[in-house]
């Protein structure tokens, strides 16, 4: 009679593998080095297409925080000029969008009222900004302080009235009939963008001296957009971050019932009206 292995009495089976060398047994209870699989929330899907770098983008990315010698020299010249100029600087409030018209009107009244010895200079501070519209970069000049104009003058009843009664002027910044003059460092900060723009204008065709402000006109954080190109074409997304220099956005799209961040270029999205 042949017994099958299953018929053997299991309690009588004994396997001797010999003595175990205790010195060679090592138990590692250190769990600190275990790899942790990243959660879905930590994953960003990059669906953007590699793009050729434009000269403007390259210049912006290559710029550093180190001061530009020409800009520093121009700003120092501005400081020296402000220290020796006659009169004080005041801020005049105007209707929004009427800043340049107010400057023209004050200049005209200075001549017609013979106020050249009291009102010396009128400036509308401006800055050069790179705007992104429909994927196209364009440099525009805009007012730094919408609704305000700087006037350098010797304050008197007559000079105050000449400026205050100029069409589209709503008043001086200060205490009613006692305008408060600006500190020179405040004037310098307001005029610095104009100085930088002049230095840049003298280097047309060359990389910008210092980084210009870049603004995206088409999109802002929180906008709802439609993905028009790539694997998620036709899917709605919400913009969470805008990188103006790289012309990219981070947006949340819904994948499998949950929001997932993706990286897209401006050309891959379209604003939902």
C-alpha positions, 0 to 999 in steps of 0.5 A: 500500500502506497501512502499519499503525502496528505495521509502522513500524520502532520504532527510527526513531521519534523524538519531539522535545518541545523543550528541558525547562526544568531550573529547573522540575523539582522532585523531592521526596524528603521522605517524612516527611509521608506519611500512614500508614494506622492499623492495625486495633489502633488502631481502637476501635469505638464501639457505645454509645448516647448516654445522658442525663446524670444529675445524679450523673454531671454532678456527678462529671464537673464536679468538679475537683481544687480543694479544696472550702471547706466540706470544707477547713474541716471537715478543719481543724476535725478537725486542731485537735480531734485536737491537743487531744484527750486520749490516743493513737489505737490500731488494734484488729484485729477479725474481718472484718465485726464492726467495729461490734459490737466498737465496741458491745462496747468502749463497753459494757465502758468503762461496766461497768468504769468505764474512762471516764478511760482509754478515751475514744472508739471509731470505725469509719472509714466512707466513702460510695461510689456503687455501680453494680449492674445499671445502677443507682447507689446510695450506700452507707456502708461500712467504710474499714478492714475488720477494724480499729477506732480507739480513743482511750485512755490506755494502761495495763495495765487499759485494754489488758486492757479492750479486748484481752479484748473479744469479737471483738477479736484484738489491737492493731496493734503489738508484742505487748503494746506497741501502737504509737499512730498519728501524727495525720496517719494518724488524719486520713487514716483519718477524712477519708472520714467528714468528707467524708460528713458535709459531703455529708449536709448538702447533700442534694439538691445536687451532692456536695462533691468527687468520691465514689468510684464502684465497679461491683459487677457487673463487673471488668476481665477479666470475660467478658461477652455483648453483648446489644444492638447490631451484635455482639449474641450475641458474647462479649467480654472487659472491658479497661477500666471507666469508672464515671462514664460507665457504659461499658466497653471490651471486646475482641470477635473480628472476622474472627479477631482481637480488636478493642476496642469501646466499650459501655455497661453496658446492652449487656452481660451477665455470663457466669455 
